[in-house]
Amino acid sequence: MMEKPLLLMKQINKDFSGVQVLYDVDFEMSAGEVMALMGENGAGKSTLMKILAGVHTDWQGSILIEGEKHRFKNTKDAEQAGISIIYQELNLVQELSVAENIFLGREPAAFGGMINYPKMNRMAHEITDELNLNVDVRTPIAQLRVGQQQLVEIAKALSLNARILIMDEPSSALSDTETEILFRVIRQLIRRNVAVIYISHRMGEVFEIADRVTVLRDGHLVGVRSAKEVQRQELISMMVGRDFDQFFVKESAPQDEVALEVNRLTRKTIDGKYLIKDVTFRVRKGEQFGIAGLLGAGRTELLEAIFGADFLQTSGEVKINGQHIDYSSPEKTILAGLSLITEDRKGNGLVLGMSVEQNMTLAALREIVRYGMLSKSREKSVTGRFTHRLSINVSDMKNPIETLSGGNQQKVLLAKWLLTNPRILLLDEPTRGIDVGAKHEIYELLSELSKQGITIIIVSSELTELLSICDRIMVMREGTVSAILEHEEASQEKIMDAAAPLA
């Protein structure tokens, strides 16, 4: 242990309603250090950091900052001690502007106590420029994509000038280019002696940015390793308690038959700006087809257009098994055999106030309704079958969906759409923010589905993921198709070259 650590957390214990989640955890780091905190979902990472950030106040143990004991009563207490946190789940007010979110509760005042908007917007611009977030800071958050909102969360934390900055999956919604910008900012921070705690499931990021790695498993401290010396397999073994490769490589299963045909699909905004333009491609039955590109390249907009979102601004042709489909609404595309798992599972995929059971059956009520009434026995049978098939870890299907880990929530979302018996499954960032074990299970499931003849189309910002599980990868650039690469010829370099803007 270092002689004078900036932060020292000793023998931290925490339980929720009698269920122990942290057991005598020690955590320490120095100023100007990047400490990666790793472990599967449910390992206790976020709980430990929420204790440090003043979110959880009922715990046992001690926290020392520069040798001085602290016990935070709330998040404001922690902020005053120099601690700032960027949460994995976005914590922004959708109706307020970028600048208002960054300085919420800390707005600069003008004469008479009114908010000094010119000054606030100017200060916000300085931070967003540092992050290469090219948006007007007066823009409401609701108008931004998830990746842009994630950068606003980072900007909000940077505005606090913290001594200890906690980043919980900060790159989960960012493209490779945005992640590089984030890393540049982190390196600037450590030169200012800021300590950065970096929570991530992405191994490549950890090895690139971290000095050391702390690993938790099932609420216990497993160990601390130097990021320069530890091997990938050792970290995985520490996290999951067993050995297996990080990335599952599927068996090729596509058939000759064309399942999905998209011709000159174009989508515009109300003011005529192109989101996607003349996109044309074909996907075979049972193929796993990846879509890569930078943030803003049109990947999400393409899936939404195929699925029937915002039809009034969309033109072009979509065929399933050679037949034209009506994509004027999601209701019609679902009947045609399409399903879409959105990138923001909590915002657009799940209803957090409803139970696991209700979320799972929401898109396929026709499967469990008999004579106009909900069949409880049918509901129990169907959800039980998919819970077992997808290995969803849930103690009671009546529990709220928000009580599950990110990986289990994602599997419930998969079950929800598999219940519709899709022929084509559209997935937007399907493994965002979930651990290596849950990723492996989802890869296995997608491979099994493709063997059954279901066509899988995957948007992902993790190039290693696409390279591991896809038969082909289509690269998008500024709303158009710039390349379609066979599995054998695809590489990170070729994908990034095809994704880079022309100018």
Secondary structure as the mmCIF struct_conf table of DSSP 4:
data_model
#
loop_
_struct_conf.conf_type_id
_struct_conf.id
_struct_conf.beg_label_comp_id
_struct_conf.beg_label_asym_id
_struct_conf.beg_label_seq_id
_struct_conf.end_label_comp_id
_struct_conf.end_label_asym_id
_struct_conf.end_label_seq_id
BEND BEND1 GLU A 3 LYS A 4
BEND BEND2 LEU A 6 LEU A 6
STRN STRN1 LEU A 7 PHE A 16
TURN_TY1_P TURN_TY1_P1 SER A 17 GLY A 18
STRN STRN2 VAL A 19 MET A 29
TURN_TY1_P TURN_TY1_P2 ALA A 31 GLY A 32
STRN STRN3 VAL A 34 MET A 38
TURN_TY1_P TURN_TY1_P3 ASN A 41 GLY A 42
BEND BEND3 ALA A 43 GLY A 44
HELX_RH_AL_P HELX_RH_AL_P1 LYS A 45 LEU A 52
TURN_TY1_P TURN_TY1_P4 ALA A 53 GLY A 54
BEND BEND4 VAL A 55 VAL A 55
STRN STRN4 GLN A 60 ILE A 65
TURN_TY1_P TURN_TY1_P5 GLU A 66 GLY A 67
STRN STRN5 GLU A 68 HIS A 70
BEND BEND5 LYS A 73 ASN A 74
HELX_RH_AL_P HELX_RH_AL_P2 THR A 75 GLN A 80
TURN_TY1_P TURN_TY1_P6 ALA A 81 GLY A 82
STRN STRN6 ILE A 83 ILE A 86
BEND BEND6 GLN A 88 GLU A 89
TURN_TY1_P TURN_TY1_P7 GLN A 94 GLU A 95
BEND BEND7 LEU A 96 LEU A 96
STRN STRN7 SER A 97 SER A 97
HELX_RH_AL_P HELX_RH_AL_P3 VAL A 98 ILE A 102
TURN_TY1_P TURN_TY1_P8 PHE A 103 GLY A 105
HELX_LH_PP_P HELX_LH_PP_P1 GLU A 107 PRO A 108
STRN STRN8 ALA A 109 ALA A 109
HELX_RH_3T_P HELX_RH_3T_P1 PHE A 111 GLY A 113
STRN STRN9 ILE A 115 ILE A 115
HELX_RH_AL_P HELX_RH_AL_P4 TYR A 117 GLU A 130
TURN_TY1_P TURN_TY1_P9 LEU A 131 ASN A 132
BEND BEND8 VAL A 135 VAL A 135
TURN_TY1_P TURN_TY1_P10 VAL A 137 ARG A 138
BEND BEND9 THR A 139 THR A 139
STRN STRN10 PRO A 140 PRO A 140
HELX_RH_3T_P HELX_RH_3T_P2 ILE A 141 GLN A 143
BEND BEND10 LEU A 144 LEU A 144
HELX_RH_AL_P HELX_RH_AL_P5 VAL A 146 LEU A 158
TURN_TY1_P TURN_TY1_P11 SER A 159 LEU A 160
BEND BEND11 ARG A 163 ARG A 163
STRN STRN11 ILE A 164 ASP A 168
BEND BEND12 GLU A 169 GLU A 169
TURN_TY1_P TURN_TY1_P12 PRO A 170 ALA A 173
HELX_RH_AL_P HELX_RH_AL_P6 ASP A 176 ARG A 191
TURN_TY1_P TURN_TY1_P13 ARG A 192 ASN A 193
STRN STRN12 ALA A 195 ILE A 199
BEND BEND13 HIS A 201 HIS A 201
HELX_RH_AL_P HELX_RH_AL_P7 MET A 203 ILE A 209
BEND BEND14 ASP A 211 ASP A 211
STRN STRN13 ARG A 212 ARG A 217
TURN_TY1_P TURN_TY1_P14 ASP A 218 GLY A 219
STRN STRN14 HIS A 220 SER A 226
TURN_TY1_P TURN_TY1_P15 ALA A 227 GLU A 229
HELX_RH_AL_P HELX_RH_AL_P8 ARG A 232 VAL A 240
BEND BEND15 GLY A 241 ARG A 242
BEND BEND16 GLN A 246 PHE A 247
HELX_LH_PP_P HELX_LH_PP_P2 PHE A 248 SER A 252
BEND BEND17 ASP A 256 GLU A 257
STRN STRN15 VAL A 258 LYS A 268
TURN_TY1_P TURN_TY1_P16 ILE A 270 ASP A 271
BEND BEND18 GLY A 272 GLY A 272
STRN STRN16 TYR A 274 ARG A 284
TURN_TY1_P TURN_TY1_P17 LYS A 285 GLY A 286
STRN STRN17 GLN A 288 ALA A 292
TURN_TY1_P TURN_TY1_P18 LEU A 295 GLY A 296
BEND BEND19 ALA A 297 GLY A 298
HELX_RH_AL_P HELX_RH_AL_P9 ARG A 299 PHE A 307
TURN_TY1_P TURN_TY1_P19 GLY A 308 ASP A 310
HELX_RH_3T_P HELX_RH_3T_P3 PHE A 311 GLN A 313
STRN STRN18 THR A 314 ILE A 320
TURN_TY1_P TURN_TY1_P20 ASN A 321 GLY A 322
STRN STRN19 GLN A 323 HIS A 324
BEND BEND20 SER A 328 SER A 329
HELX_RH_AL_P HELX_RH_AL_P10 PRO A 330 ALA A 336
TURN_TY1_P TURN_TY1_P21 GLY A 337 GLY A 337
STRN STRN20 LEU A 338 ILE A 341
BEND BEND21 GLU A 343 GLU A 343
HELX_RH_PI_P HELX_RH_PI_P1 ARG A 345 GLY A 349
TURN_TY1_P TURN_TY1_P22 LEU A 352 GLY A 353
BEND BEND22 MET A 354 MET A 354
STRN STRN21 SER A 355 SER A 355
HELX_RH_AL_P HELX_RH_AL_P11 VAL A 356 THR A 361
TURN_TY1_P TURN_TY1_P23 LEU A 362 ALA A 363
HELX_RH_3T_P HELX_RH_3T_P4 LEU A 365 GLU A 367
TURN_TY1_P TURN_TY1_P24 ILE A 368 ILE A 368
STRN STRN22 VAL A 369 ARG A 370
TURN_TY1_P TURN_TY1_P25 TYR A 371 GLY A 372
STRN STRN23 MET A 373 LEU A 374
HELX_RH_AL_P HELX_RH_AL_P12 LYS A 376 ARG A 389
TURN_TY1_P TURN_TY1_P26 LEU A 390 SER A 391
BEND BEND23 SER A 395 SER A 395
TURN_TY1_P TURN_TY1_P27 MET A 397 LYS A 398
BEND BEND24 ASN A 399 ASN A 399
STRN STRN24 PRO A 400 PRO A 400
HELX_RH_3T_P HELX_RH_3T_P5 ILE A 401 THR A 403
BEND BEND25 LEU A 404 LEU A 404
HELX_RH_AL_P HELX_RH_AL_P13 GLY A 406 LEU A 418
TURN_TY1_P TURN_TY1_P28 LEU A 419 THR A 420
BEND BEND26 ARG A 423 ARG A 423
STRN STRN25 ILE A 424 ASP A 428
BEND BEND27 GLU A 429 GLU A 429
TURN_TY1_P TURN_TY1_P29 PRO A 430 GLY A 433
HELX_RH_AL_P HELX_RH_AL_P14 VAL A 436 LYS A 451
TURN_TY1_P TURN_TY1_P30 GLN A 452 GLY A 453
STRN STRN26 THR A 455 VAL A 459
BEND BEND28 SER A 461 SER A 461
HELX_RH_AL_P HELX_RH_AL_P15 LEU A 463 ILE A 469
BEND BEND29 ASP A 471 ASP A 471
STRN STRN27 ARG A 472 ARG A 477
TURN_TY1_P TURN_TY1_P31 GLU A 478 GLY A 479
STRN STRN28 THR A 480 GLU A 486
TURN_TY1_P TURN_TY1_P32 HIS A 487 GLU A 489
HELX_RH_AL_P HELX_RH_AL_P16 GLN A 492 ALA A 499
BEND BEND30 ALA A 500 ALA A 500
#
